[in-house]
Amino acid sequence: MKSQSDYYKDAGVDINAGYKSVSLIKSHIKRTLTEGVLGDIGGFSGMFELDLSGIKKPVLVSGTDGVGTKLKLAFLMDKHDTVGIDCVAMCVNDIICCGAKPLYFLDYIAVGKNIPERIASIVSGVAEGCVQAGCALLGGETAEMPDFYKENEYDIAGFTVGIVDKDHIIDGSKVDKDDIIIGLASSGVHSNGFSLVRRVFDVENQSLSVYVDDLSTTLGESLLTPTKIYVKPILALLEKINVKAISHITGGGFFENIPRAIQKNFSAKIDLKSLDIPPIFKLIQQKGSIPEIEMFNIFNMGTGMCIVVSKDDADQAVEVLNKHGERAKIIGQIISGENEVILC
């Protein structure tokens, strides 16, 4: 007999809704299963068998993140099938920076009221993100928390575990003067800076469904575009090119994230003319009267990843990345300096 409680339901927690949610998400989880997954959904833990063939010194790499206040847009638009992609992306894009291949992902969804169909929609996005990253959705948790979250609101966070050979860890130690910086195009604002974005557009008090000519879509659809996942193209690049450093351009924009990946006695010189800045950023800057320097300090400005390679490898690296579906181009170079970013 399955657990059920009218007393708990009267307090705001519907156990049977939880069972229905699990039933609805099973098909989404099935899409993500890889050879290492052991067992099935519903246990107390997820199990994954490591395949260490070809790896001499295995190192496990982990990353965790959430989606932030971008979720407010999902609430306002009642669209929940993309934020799961964001959650996966923010984690797997971080661990690929050291060269780690994501193995599996777990999510945590906290809700004011468990609406099974909405949970399924959220998890469908998580599953899609896992498929894009080539990792398994190994498990997760849904917590119904009445009086803590509003009935139609929720939060989602997750974490991933990946693997890399210790001898192949990318840590920036091989970066040198005159190395080339390659930028990979973003899909939009991604998942940071939304506290400012929401204020700039006053999203709670205006329609997000109005078509914006400069964006070729509605404001809401543009802002809710999920974060791009770069894992598979970068893994393909690592098979052919000696990559020296990788930066995931998230919160803190160019100025915080690029220096994190390079040595302290080098700086990154970025050619502004080489950047393709999407219209959404120009609209944010104009609407919010935000100085350009601040835009680069907050947003990705159309570049979601930066990769450092030697000058001799740069053209081939761009070719490999573009062949695997990226819009990659040379955007700058490494110079001697105080570990900063110089826009010129």
Secondary structure, 3 states (H helix, E strand, C coil): CCCCCHHHHHCCCCHHHHHHHHHHHHHHHHCCCCCCEECCCCCCCCEECCCCCCCCCEEEEEEEEECHHHHHHHHHHCCCCCHHHHHHHHHHHHHHHHCCEEEEEEEEEEECCCCHHHHHHHHHHHHHHHHHHCCEEEEEEEEECECCECCCCEEEEEEEEEEEEHHHCCCCCCCCCCCEEEEEECCCCCCCCHHHHHHHHCHHHCCCCCEEHHHCEEHHHHHHCCCCCCHHHHHHHHCCCCCCEEEECCCCHHHHHHHHHCCCCEEEEECHHHCCCCHHHHHHHHHHCCCHHHHHHHCCCCEEEEEEECHHHHHHHHHHHHHCCCCEEEEEEEEECCCCEEEC
